[in-house]
């Protein structure tokens, strides 16, 4: 006997579930980073934020590839981003060092989370606005995952140097404040997934990927810290290129 379901209660095809399943996995990964922070497994906590960032990059691509992207998926993705990149890093940094400043430290954590929420709200509104094709290579302010990684830079440096920076909350306050301001700024930053790679640079890019992977396997925290600093220094370059393109058009 075949089962009959009302139109609104029909189970969705498995294909339609895949992107949302990736998004929910990213959400759980971000929340689990807080759990590891609570038991002072800091390297695991930061690693989970990076895994959440990778999953965040995948879910939208998978949805478009399978042609199952939807407003529901977009909203779920934003909520996941807020937890994984807006709440988890702020709580981690507060537990690691900023708790020494008590109310001020917690205020900085709240400020970062609020800026992340504002950035995501602005992004959701901007999706429907028509923009020139060339501007799709840039993001207005730093993207949510990049903001989270920038805020965690002092932690990654401490892992690389095998030093305990917990007694230097000023480092973490500075990174949290800088990341917060970059999130809500209107500074154009490179959107790496949309940056075109000229054909004659493909081989060079592949070689750089090999070096990156070698660095990840041999000295992960040095490599990730270096890449984060490199991204930070790319922001003035992206701003300059954006203004140049704007003037040309």
C-alpha positions in Angstrom: 0.0 0.0 0.0 1.4 3.4 -1.0 1.5 6.1 1.6 -0.3 9.3 0.9 1.0 12.6 2.3 -0.7 16.0 2.3 1.1 18.4 -0.1 2.7 20.4 2.7 3.9 17.3 4.5 5.6 15.4 1.7 9.1 14.4 2.7 11.7 16.4 0.6 14.0 14.5 -1.7 17.4 13.6 -0.2 19.1 15.9 -2.7 17.3 18.9 -1.3 18.4 18.1 2.2 22.2 17.9 1.4 23.0 21.7 1.5 20.9 22.3 4.6 22.6 19.3 6.3 26.0 20.8 5.5 24.8 24.1 7.0 23.5 22.4 10.2 26.8 20.5 10.5 28.6 23.9 10.3 26.3 25.2 13.1 27.0 22.2 15.3 30.7 22.6 14.6 30.7 26.2 15.8 28.7 25.4 18.9 31.1 22.5 19.7 34.0 25.0 19.5 32.5 26.7 22.6 32.4 23.3 24.3 36.1 22.7 23.7 36.8 26.3 24.9 34.9 25.5 28.2 37.3 22.6 28.8 40.3 24.7 27.7 41.1 22.6 24.5 41.9 25.8 22.7 43.5 24.3 19.6 40.5 22.0 19.0 38.2 25.0 19.4 40.0 27.1 16.8 40.3 24.2 14.4 36.5 23.7 14.6 36.0 27.4 13.6 38.1 26.7 10.5 36.1 23.6 9.7 32.9 25.6 10.1 34.3 28.1 7.6 35.0 25.4 5.1 31.5 23.9 5.5 30.1 27.4 5.1 31.9 27.8 1.8 30.6 24.4 0.6 26.9 24.6 1.4 26.0 27.4 -1.0 28.1 25.9 -3.8 26.5 22.5 -3.3 23.0 24.1 -3.3 23.6 25.9 -6.6 25.3 22.9 -8.1 22.2 20.7 -7.2 19.9 23.6 -8.1 18.1 23.4 -4.8 19.0 26.8 -3.4 16.1 28.4 -1.6 15.3 31.4 0.7 15.0 28.9 3.6 18.5 27.7 3.0 19.8 31.3 2.8 18.2 32.2 6.1 19.5 29.0 7.8 23.0 29.8 6.5 22.9 33.2 8.1 21.8 31.9 11.4 24.5 29.3 11.3 27.1 32.0 10.4 26.0 34.1 13.4 26.5 31.2 15.8 29.7 29.8 14.3 31.4 33.1 13.5 29.7 35.7 15.6 29.0 34.0 19.0 31.6 31.2 19.2 34.8 33.3 18.6 33.6 36.0 21.0 32.9 33.5 23.8 36.2 31.7 23.1 38.3 34.9 23.3 36.4 36.0 26.5 37.0 32.6 28.2 40.7 32.6 27.1 41.8 36.1 28.1 39.2 38.9 28.2 37.5 37.5 31.3 40.4 39.3 33.1 38.8 42.6 32.2 35.4 41.4 33.5 32.6 43.7 32.3 34.8 45.5 29.7 36.0 42.1 28.3 32.4 40.9 28.0 31.4 44.2 26.5 34.0 43.7 23.7 32.6 40.2 23.1 29.1 41.6 22.8 30.3 44.3 20.5 31.8 41.7 18.1 28.7 39.6 18.1 26.5 42.6 17.4 28.7 43.7 14.5 28.6 40.2 13.1 24.7 40.3 13.2 24.7 43.7 11.5 27.1 42.5 8.8 24.9 39.4 8.1 21.7 41.5 8.0 23.3 43.9 5.5 24.5 41.0 3.4 21.0 39.4 3.3 19.5 42.7 2.2 22.1 43.3 -0.4 21.6 39.9 -2.1 18.6 41.1 -4.0 20.1 44.4 -5.1 21.4 44.6 -8.7 25.1 45.2 -8.9 27.7 45.5 -11.7 29.4 42.2 -12.7 32.8 43.4 -11.7 31.7 44.3 -8.2 30.9 40.7 -7.4 34.6 40.2 -6.9 34.4 42.2 -3.8 32.6 42.0 -0.4 31.4 45.1 1.5 33.4 44.7 4.7 35.1 41.5 5.6 32.9 38.3 5.2 31.7 36.6 8.4 34.2 33.7 8.3 37.1 36.1 7.6 36.0 38.3 10.5 36.0 35.3 12.9 39.4 34.2 11.7 40.9 37.7 12.1 39.5 37.9 15.7 41.3 34.6 16.5 44.7 35.6 15.1 46.3 36.2 18.6 45.3 32.7 19.6 46.8 31.2 16.4 50.0 33.1 17.0 50.2 31.8 20.5 49.8 28.2 19.3 52.5 28.8 16.7 55.0 30.3 19.2 53.9 27.8 21.9 53.4 30.7 24.3 50.6 31.5 26.6 49.1 34.9 25.8 46.2 34.7 28.3 47.8 37.3 30.5 47.8 39.9 27.7 44.2 40.6 27.1 45.1 43.8 25.1 46.1 41.6 22.2 42.7 40.0 22.1 40.8 43.2 22.7 42.6 44.8 19.7 41.9 41.9 17.4 38.3 41.7 18.4 37.8 45.4 18.0 39.6 45.5 14.6 37.5 42.6 13.4 34.3 44.1 14.6 35.0 47.4 12.8 36.0 45.6 9.6 32.8 43.6 9.7 30.5 46.7 9.7 32.7 48.8 7.5 32.0 49.5 3.9 35.6 48.8 2.9 35.6 46.6 -0.2 37.6 43.4 0.4 38.4 40.6 -2.0 35.8 37.8 -2.3 38.2 35.0 -3.0 35.6 32.6 -4.5 34.7 35.2 -7.2 38.2 36.5 -8.0 39.1 35.4 -11.6 42.4 33.7 -12.1 44.0 34.4 -15.5 45.0 31.3 -17.5 48.7 32.0 -17.3 48.6 32.2 -13.5 46.9 28.8 -13.0 50.2 26.8 -12.7 51.5 29.4 -10.2 48.3 29.1 -8.2 48.6 25.3 -8.1 52.2 25.5 -6.9 51.1 27.9 -4.2 48.4 25.5 -3.1 51.0 22.7 -2.8 53.2 25.0 -0.6 50.1 25.9 1.5 49.2 22.2 2.0 52.8 21.4 2.9 52.7 24.2 5.5 49.3 23.0 6.9 50.7 19.5 7.4 54.1 20.6 8.8 53.4 23.9 10.7 49.7 24.5 10.6 49.5 27.5 13.0 52.4 29.3 11.5 50.8 28.8 8.0 47.3 29.9 9.1 48.7 32.9 11.0 50.7 34.0 8.0 47.7 33.6 5.6 45.5 35.6 8.0 48.1 38.4 8.2 48.4 38.3 4.4 44.6 38.7 4.1 44.7 41.6 6.4 47.4 43.3 4.3 45.3 42.6 1.1 42.5 44.9 2.3 44.2 48.2 1.2 44.9 46.5 -2.2 41.3 45.5 -2.6 40.1 49.0 -1.7 42.5 50.5 -4.2 41.4 48.1 -7.0 37.7 48.7 -6.2 38.1 52.5 -6.5 40.0 52.1 -9.7 37.2 49.9 -11.2 34.6 52.3 -9.9 36.2 55.2 -11.7 36.5 53.2 -14.9 32.8 52.4 -14.9 
